[in-house]
Amino acid sequence: MPSWPSAKGWKKQPELTNQQMAFKLHKESRDWFKKIFGNSPFGTMFDLYQACLILGLAAERCEPDESSMTEFIDEFIQRYRPYQTTIIGSMISVVLKRKGISYSDREAVAKEISRLVNGDSASGDLTVEGFRELNGYALGGFNLLRESFNSPPQHPASFLAKYRKILDETTLGLQI
């Protein structure tokens, strides 16, 4: 498993054995987030990924452009494992909505879930397609952040205040 970047700086991550099944963010995300990375609540790259993912899911913005992304880890970190099914379920819900699949269409829902989640895994690990979708929403959220900020964030508190405003504006009018 790759090592995590320290709070004092970014470490180049070793290549993963299966790059298709990894969490990825935009290649410029490390530089864009460098002033807030390592500061509470963004102690890990996964924390920043999660912030981007939430915004991408809320905005229903999926941009699966793998050529602009770089991997940073191949599984949920320990702190997020209790929320793994919630995170994956949220992505599935947004994908179903995007594709116009009704929850009452059990066959179509089951087909979509099996496309995104490995049924052989007790923990519900993502398939290659599942990672592609999840990373696409994280990229969509990252791009929305870049469009909404005049410059990269300088302080966690001001970033969170602006993030909350963007999230509120994004979810205004959404039916949940």
Contacts in CASP RR format, 6 or more apart in sequence:
PFRMAT RR
TARGET T0000
AUTHOR 0000-0000-0000
METHOD contacts of the structure
MODEL  1
MPSWPSAKGWKKQPELTNQQMAFKLHKESRDWFKKIFGNSPFGTMFDLYQ
ACLILGLAAERCEPDESSMTEFIDEFIQRYRPYQTTIIGSMISVVLKRKG
ISYSDREAVAKEISRLVNGDSASGDLTVEGFRELNGYALGGFNLLRESFN
SPPQHPASFLAKYRKILDETTLGLQI
1 73 0 8 1.000
1 74 0 8 1.000
1 75 0 8 1.000
2 13 0 8 1.000
2 14 0 8 1.000
2 16 0 8 1.000
2 72 0 8 1.000
2 73 0 8 1.000
2 74 0 8 1.000
3 11 0 8 1.000
3 13 0 8 1.000
3 14 0 8 1.000
4 11 0 8 1.000
4 44 0 8 1.000
4 45 0 8 1.000
4 73 0 8 1.000
4 77 0 8 1.000
5 11 0 8 1.000
5 13 0 8 1.000
5 37 0 8 1.000
5 44 0 8 1.000
5 45 0 8 1.000
7 37 0 8 1.000
7 38 0 8 1.000
7 39 0 8 1.000
7 43 0 8 1.000
9 34 0 8 1.000
9 37 0 8 1.000
9 38 0 8 1.000
10 30 0 8 1.000
10 34 0 8 1.000
10 37 0 8 1.000
13 71 0 8 1.000
13 72 0 8 1.000
13 73 0 8 1.000
16 22 0 8 1.000
16 71 0 8 1.000
16 74 0 8 1.000
17 74 0 8 1.000
18 74 0 8 1.000
19 71 0 8 1.000
20 128 0 8 1.000
20 131 0 8 1.000
20 132 0 8 1.000
21 74 0 8 1.000
21 126 0 8 1.000
21 127 0 8 1.000
21 128 0 8 1.000
21 131 0 8 1.000
22 71 0 8 1.000
22 72 0 8 1.000
22 73 0 8 1.000
22 74 0 8 1.000
22 131 0 8 1.000
23 46 0 8 1.000
23 49 0 8 1.000
23 71 0 8 1.000
23 72 0 8 1.000
23 73 0 8 1.000
23 74 0 8 1.000
23 131 0 8 1.000
23 134 0 8 1.000
23 135 0 8 1.000
23 138 0 8 1.000
24 66 0 8 1.000
24 69 0 8 1.000
24 70 0 8 1.000
24 71 0 8 1.000
24 72 0 8 1.000
24 131 0 8 1.000
24 135 0 8 1.000
24 138 0 8 1.000
24 139 0 8 1.000
25 45 0 8 1.000
25 48 0 8 1.000
25 49 0 8 1.000
25 52 0 8 1.000
25 69 0 8 1.000
25 70 0 8 1.000
25 72 0 8 1.000
25 135 0 8 1.000
25 138 0 8 1.000
25 139 0 8 1.000
25 142 0 8 1.000
26 32 0 8 1.000
26 68 0 8 1.000
26 69 0 8 1.000
26 70 0 8 1.000
26 139 0 8 1.000
26 142 0 8 1.000
26 143 0 8 1.000
27 68 0 8 1.000
27 69 0 8 1.000
27 70 0 8 1.000
29 48 0 8 1.000
29 52 0 8 1.000
29 142 0 8 1.000
30 37 0 8 1.000
30 45 0 8 1.000
31 152 0 8 1.000
32 142 0 8 1.000
32 146 0 8 1.000
32 152 0 8 1.000
32 153 0 8 1.000
33 42 0 8 1.000
33 48 0 8 1.000
33 152 0 8 1.000
33 153 0 8 1.000
34 152 0 8 1.000
35 152 0 8 1.000
35 153 0 8 1.000
35 154 0 8 1.000
35 155 0 8 1.000
36 42 0 8 1.000
36 48 0 8 1.000
36 153 0 8 1.000
36 154 0 8 1.000
36 155 0 8 1.000
36 156 0 8 1.000
36 159 0 8 1.000
37 43 0 8 1.000
37 45 0 8 1.000
37 48 0 8 1.000
38 44 0 8 1.000
39 155 0 8 1.000
39 156 0 8 1.000
40 156 0 8 1.000
41 47 0 8 1.000
41 156 0 8 1.000
41 160 0 8 1.000
42 48 0 8 1.000
42 51 0 8 1.000
42 156 0 8 1.000
44 77 0 8 1.000
44 79 0 8 1.000
45 72 0 8 1.000
45 73 0 8 1.000
46 72 0 8 1.000
46 73 0 8 1.000
46 76 0 8 1.000
46 77 0 8 1.000
46 79 0 8 1.000
46 80 0 8 1.000
49 72 0 8 1.000
49 138 0 8 1.000
50 80 0 8 1.000
50 87 0 8 1.000
51 163 0 8 1.000
52 138 0 8 1.000
52 139 0 8 1.000
52 140 0 8 1.000
52 141 0 8 1.000
52 142 0 8 1.000
52 145 0 8 1.000
53 87 0 8 1.000
53 91 0 8 1.000
53 134 0 8 1.000
53 137 0 8 1.000
53 138 0 8 1.000
53 141 0 8 1.000
54 167 0 8 1.000
55 140 0 8 1.000
55 141 0 8 1.000
55 144 0 8 1.000
55 145 0 8 1.000
55 163 0 8 1.000
55 166 0 8 1.000
55 167 0 8 1.000
55 170 0 8 1.000
56 62 0 8 1.000
56 137 0 8 1.000
56 138 0 8 1.000
56 140 0 8 1.000
56 141 0 8 1.000
56 144 0 8 1.000
57 90 0 8 1.000
57 91 0 8 1.000
57 94 0 8 1.000
57 137 0 8 1.000
58 167 0 8 1.000
58 170 0 8 1.000
58 171 0 8 1.000
58 174 0 8 1.000
59 140 0 8 1.000
59 141 0 8 1.000
59 144 0 8 1.000
59 170 0 8 1.000
60 94 0 8 1.000
60 97 0 8 1.000
60 98 0 8 1.000
61 137 0 8 1.000
61 140 0 8 1.000
61 141 0 8 1.000
61 143 0 8 1.000
61 144 0 8 1.000
62 94 0 8 1.000
62 95 0 8 1.000
62 98 0 8 1.000
62 133 0 8 1.000
62 136 0 8 1.000
62 137 0 8 1.000
62 140 0 8 1.000
63 136 0 8 1.000
63 139 0 8 1.000
63 140 0 8 1.000
63 143 0 8 1.000
64 132 0 8 1.000
64 133 0 8 1.000
64 135 0 8 1.000
64 136 0 8 1.000
64 139 0 8 1.000
65 136 0 8 1.000
65 139 0 8 1.000
66 132 0 8 1.000
66 135 0 8 1.000
68 139 0 8 1.000
69 135 0 8 1.000
69 139 0 8 1.000
75 125 0 8 1.000
76 84 0 8 1.000
76 87 0 8 1.000
80 87 0 8 1.000
84 123 0 8 1.000
84 124 0 8 1.000
85 124 0 8 1.000
87 134 0 8 1.000
88 116 0 8 1.000
88 117 0 8 1.000
88 124 0 8 1.000
88 126 0 8 1.000
88 134 0 8 1.000
91 116 0 8 1.000
91 130 0 8 1.000
91 133 0 8 1.000
91 134 0 8 1.000
91 137 0 8 1.000
92 112 0 8 1.000
92 113 0 8 1.000
92 116 0 8 1.000
92 117 0 8 1.000
94 137 0 8 1.000
95 112 0 8 1.000
95 116 0 8 1.000
95 133 0 8 1.000
96 102 0 8 1.000
96 103 0 8 1.000
96 109 0 8 1.000
96 112 0 8 1.000
99 112 0 8 1.000
101 108 0 8 1.000
101 109 0 8 1.000
101 112 0 8 1.000
102 108 0 8 1.000
103 109 0 8 1.000
115 127 0 8 1.000
115 129 0 8 1.000
115 130 0 8 1.000
116 126 0 8 1.000
116 127 0 8 1.000
116 129 0 8 1.000
116 130 0 8 1.000
116 133 0 8 1.000
117 124 0 8 1.000
117 125 0 8 1.000
117 126 0 8 1.000
117 127 0 8 1.000
117 130 0 8 1.000
118 124 0 8 1.000
118 125 0 8 1.000
118 126 0 8 1.000
118 127 0 8 1.000
126 134 0 8 1.000
144 166 0 8 1.000
144 170 0 8 1.000
145 163 0 8 1.000
145 166 0 8 1.000
148 162 0 8 1.000
148 166 0 8 1.000
149 162 0 8 1.000
153 159 0 8 1.000
153 162 0 8 1.000
END
